Amino acid sequence: MSTWLAFDASTQSLSAILVDDSGQVTAEESVNFGLDLPDYNAPKGFVQNTAEGEVVSDPLMWLDALDLCLERMRSNGVDFSGVRGISGAGQQHGTVYLSDLWFTKIKALDPSQALSNQIKPCLARDVAPIWMDVSTGDECREISRSMGGDLRVCETSGSIPIERFSGPQIRKFSKDHKASYAKTARIHLVSSFLASILSGSDAPIDHGDAAGMNLMNLDSFEWDPGLVEATAPDLNSKLPSIEASSTSLGTVSLYFQKRYGFHSNAEVIAFTGDNPSSLIGMGAGEPGTLVISLGTSDTLFAAMTKPTTDPNGYGHVFGNPSGGFMSLVCFRNGSLARERVKEHLGVDWTAFDAEHLQATPLGNDGDGMIPFFGPEISPRIDLQKTILFGSPEFVQNPSAAKYIRACLEGQFINMKLQTQWMELTPKQILLTGGASTNDGIAQTVADVFGLPVERLSSTNSVALGGILRAAQALGGDAGTLKEILCAPVAGSRRTPDESASDAYQRLACSFSETLRSLQDE
Ligand code: XUL
């Protein structure tokens, strides 16, 4: 029986999962950067220069984590010789800067030495800026100006220039560190860097992750000459090629064969970004399903057939690893806002369910909330406090029950409004992330969107996406694997109440009007 191996290189850890053809997860391992590699002095996997908003990680830490992860699996008895395909995903947007030496080193990694020692001399920059970096506001404005405005960049690349995206990051490095930039012969993303290491070749960047760079043209899936020119000098030659996510990068390199016992015919499939991978790992690669992830920030994403872009510039379009496109919108006031409500009222999570939500009607009698407790990015607005609207009694002295319902309905009405540009006709919602287990929250999502909500049993959709992509690309039974790995939790389905559509039509209008008046202020 073949097995499939996938990695999830996230901000705080690097995890691996091994799955056999029957859909059985046969091994899992995770290396926590802070706990397991304390010498890097990055307790959460990154280092922050708060004055400037710079946030960076050490690419050598990722390599030590890869060695440690495989080492641990092997010492736990994992047999890698049956692995047929390997793939994975990395946190999006992060960039690794490599000198000329990279091209020779990557093909000749010595299995008797750690990866980090061998790649260290190839780094043209000691650190990799990651997605949490917000230091490139000037560069975003400069790229926007050369391209004729934010919305031009959005129509071309899928997103307006964004501080954390790779293009503005590359521009900043090219301006601030001219000599090191000149020494840079190759710029990889976290995903393509790790895929290169595993395949022993200079890997391409896939459609999913390339779209998070403000450099790829969405129509052609090629580097956009105008954006490349506007970003940094001589950039074209420093970028890898862009390929479909299903591209085979060849067999796993001798380093991994000799050191960990992989068979010489195990193939590496291009890596992608964590969000595109999660789309696949949730079983939502085909249009018709909205995925809502409830985390510190909430995220909404969905497969799209056309590269429709957000005319307001809040949302993003990435390549869908299954082909076509995917949309993604982030909401900064996710769990943080729900926590604030909980603390403000001195209640616990069950109050979001039985006690309070059930004591209030759908649509809250027209009483609502713009539920932003600080700067929001979708839409871009900076409110010092939440805004209540509706009856004077509610606005002046809201009951706990109405306040809770208003917060949740406000969050999901806002999400629904922010999906209009995607021109989707979803049939269901998959809810994931910490708060998704709360039945009251799941029911509110179903009611506001007017769609059934399912919850999946898996919590590692990013790595599962790698498993499904590897199996799909290499002729495995991806259909059966998907059925097993992406199965909903039994009994977790929530269907919308029949009165929901009427109740929310009115509330959504008042919400939009209130929001618009705040934006006009
Ligand atoms: C998406 C984004 C994050 C990172 C890290 O645009 O910045 O989701 O991919 O997970």
Residues whose N, C-alpha, C, O or C-beta is under 5 A from the ligand:
A	BS01	XUL	Q91 Q92 W131 D274
